[in-house]
Amino acid sequence: MLRLKSIFIITAILITISLSGCSEDSDPIAPQEEHFEPVGMVIFDSGIKVLDYYAPDFPTGTTEIGDTIKISIGLSPHYTLKFYDETKTLIDPPTDPDMTFGAVFSNASIAQLQWDAGEEGSFAFHINGLAVGITKAEFQILHAGHADFRTLLVPILVQ
């Protein structure tokens, strides 16, 4: 009898914990949060393409003209972005304030992303050339602590 009562109490506790552990975020019926999942991007300088990155066609490990962003020491022009969807149609950047743009550089002592005051993480930015050389950048769209989109390594030549 005591054993059956103990099993019942343990089962009741486990059921209570599992039911109270479920939050609204894990509701399988609730609509899931949308992610911005482009397959490429284009960096523009006043309407002129600086980089045309379409993932399926982008050559990895090259520094061919068109595959390399070339800047001088100091701030690049003010760049803007558009993204490719799965049909290779250019679309605007996401407007969700929780989505930001960033990059991870293989050598951040050569170049870094920089934004105008108050625009940190926006889809309009500069690349700051810090030293002559070549570095590579993985551009990312960040959302809720993870990357919804990331490029292959893109060469950046600072002259």
Backbone torsions as a table, in degrees:
resi	resn	phi	psi	omega
1	MET	NA	-45.3	179.5
2	LEU	-63.2	-38.9	179.3
3	ARG	-64.6	-43.2	179.6
4	LEU	-63.8	-39.9	178.1
5	LYS	-65.3	-41.3	178.5
6	SER	-63.3	-43.6	178.0
7	ILE	-61.3	-43.1	179.2
8	PHE	-61.8	-44.7	-178.7
9	ILE	-64.9	-45.2	179.6
10	ILE	-62.6	-42.7	178.3
11	THR	-62.3	-43.1	179.4
12	ALA	-63.0	-40.8	178.5
13	ILE	-64.0	-46.0	-179.8
14	LEU	-62.5	-41.1	177.9
15	ILE	-64.4	-43.4	178.9
16	THR	-61.0	-43.8	180.0
17	ILE	-64.8	-44.1	-177.7
18	SER	-68.2	-35.8	178.7
19	LEU	-72.3	-40.1	-179.4
20	SER	-76.4	-19.6	179.5
21	GLY	-75.7	-16.7	-179.8
22	CYS	-79.8	130.0	178.3
23	SER	-112.3	173.9	178.4
24	GLU	-59.9	-34.1	-177.2
25	ASP	-65.8	-25.4	-177.4
26	SER	-100.1	10.8	178.3
27	ASP	-66.7	115.6	-177.1
28	PRO	-69.3	-16.8	-179.6
29	ILE	-89.3	-25.6	-179.1
30	ALA	-65.3	145.6	178.5
31	PRO	-61.5	136.3	-179.1
32	GLN	-82.1	148.7	178.9
33	GLU	-62.8	135.9	179.2
34	GLU	-78.7	142.5	174.5
35	HIS	-111.6	146.3	176.3
36	PHE	-89.3	113.0	-172.7
37	GLU	-126.8	70.7	177.3
38	PRO	-73.2	169.2	177.7
39	VAL	-113.7	6.3	178.5
40	GLY	-178.7	178.6	179.8
41	MET	-154.9	159.1	175.4
42	VAL	-127.7	130.1	174.3
43	ILE	-98.4	129.2	-178.6
44	PHE	-115.3	145.8	169.2
45	ASP	-120.6	103.3	-178.3
46	SER	51.3	44.8	176.5
47	GLY	86.6	-7.0	179.3
48	ILE	-98.5	132.1	-178.7
49	LYS	-68.8	125.6	175.0
50	VAL	-97.4	-36.3	177.7
51	LEU	-146.5	129.6	175.1
52	ASP	-115.1	100.2	-175.4
53	TYR	-111.2	106.0	173.2
54	TYR	-117.4	109.4	-167.2
55	ALA	-47.5	-48.6	-177.2
56	PRO	-63.9	-23.7	-176.7
57	ASP	-105.9	-5.2	-173.2
58	PHE	-77.2	124.5	179.9
59	PRO	-75.4	130.9	-179.8
60	THR	-86.6	145.3	173.2
61	GLY	70.4	20.9	-179.7
62	THR	-109.4	164.0	172.0
63	THR	-131.8	39.5	178.5
64	GLU	-70.7	156.1	175.0
65	ILE	-59.2	134.7	-177.3
66	GLY	95.9	-24.3	178.5
67	ASP	-101.2	-4.8	-177.1
68	THR	-120.4	134.9	172.9
69	ILE	-87.0	126.1	-178.4
70	LYS	-113.2	125.3	179.2
71	ILE	-136.8	166.6	174.0
72	SER	-97.1	168.7	173.9
73	ILE	-62.2	138.8	-176.0
74	GLY	104.5	-168.2	-176.9
75	LEU	-77.5	134.7	172.4
76	SER	-71.1	172.7	170.5
77	PRO	-60.7	170.9	178.8
78	HIS	-77.3	111.5	-177.8
79	TYR	-92.3	148.2	172.6
80	THR	-126.0	165.4	-174.5
81	LEU	-127.5	148.7	164.1
82	LYS	-132.4	160.3	-178.0
83	PHE	-125.0	153.7	174.5
84	TYR	-93.7	134.2	169.9
85	ASP	-89.9	-175.0	-174.7
86	GLU	-66.6	-15.2	177.0
87	THR	-95.6	7.9	-177.8
88	LYS	64.2	33.4	173.9
89	THR	-97.2	135.5	178.4
90	LEU	-74.8	132.6	179.2
91	ILE	-128.3	158.2	179.7
92	ASP	-71.8	158.5	175.5
93	PRO	-63.0	160.0	178.2
94	PRO	-65.1	152.3	179.6
95	THR	-103.5	-4.3	179.1
96	ASP	-62.4	121.2	-178.6
97	PRO	-64.9	-14.6	177.8
98	ASP	-83.6	-4.9	178.4
99	MET	-103.3	128.8	-178.6
100	THR	-128.4	162.1	178.5
101	PHE	-105.1	143.6	178.6
102	GLY	-159.2	-179.3	178.3
103	ALA	-153.2	150.2	172.6
104	VAL	-113.8	121.4	-177.5
105	PHE	-98.9	141.0	177.3
106	SER	-68.5	-29.4	175.8
107	ASN	-140.2	93.9	-176.4
108	ALA	-72.9	-3.0	175.3
109	SER	-86.0	-7.4	176.9
110	ILE	-97.4	-41.9	-179.3
111	ALA	-155.1	155.3	177.9
112	GLN	-149.1	158.2	171.2
113	LEU	-77.1	147.9	175.9
114	GLN	-145.6	142.5	-179.4
115	TRP	-117.1	157.4	171.4
116	ASP	-68.7	156.0	-177.4
117	ALA	-53.3	131.7	178.4
118	GLY	82.5	-1.6	-178.9
119	GLU	-113.2	15.6	-177.3
120	GLU	-52.7	129.9	179.3
121	GLY	82.5	-1.4	-178.9
122	SER	-75.9	173.4	-178.3
123	PHE	-91.0	18.4	172.4
124	ALA	-128.1	123.8	-167.6
125	PHE	-155.4	176.6	171.9
126	HIS	-122.8	159.9	165.4
127	ILE	-109.8	127.5	-178.8
128	ASN	-96.5	111.0	176.3
129	GLY	-79.1	116.3	-174.3
130	LEU	-99.1	-29.9	-178.1
131	ALA	-155.1	151.4	177.8
132	VAL	-65.0	132.8	178.3
133	GLY	153.4	-174.4	178.2
134	ILE	-119.0	133.6	171.8
135	THR	-130.7	173.0	176.6
136	LYS	-127.8	146.7	-178.8
137	ALA	-126.2	138.3	169.5
138	GLU	-102.8	107.6	179.9
139	PHE	-80.5	143.9	-174.1
140	GLN	-140.3	149.0	164.9
141	ILE	-106.4	118.8	-176.5
142	LEU	-102.0	138.6	179.9
143	HIS	-149.1	123.2	176.6
144	ALA	52.8	41.8	174.1
145	GLY	83.9	5.6	177.5
146	HIS	-140.3	164.3	-179.2
147	ALA	-89.2	119.6	173.2
148	ASP	-78.4	-25.3	-178.1
149	PHE	-148.0	141.5	174.0
150	ARG	-149.7	145.5	179.0
151	THR	-91.2	169.5	164.9
152	LEU	-70.3	175.1	178.9
153	LEU	-70.3	124.5	-179.3
154	VAL	-106.1	122.7	179.2
155	PRO	-66.3	139.6	174.8
156	ILE	-127.1	120.1	-179.7
157	LEU	-102.7	120.0	176.2
158	VAL	-103.7	120.6	-176.4
159	GLN	-106.8	NA	NA
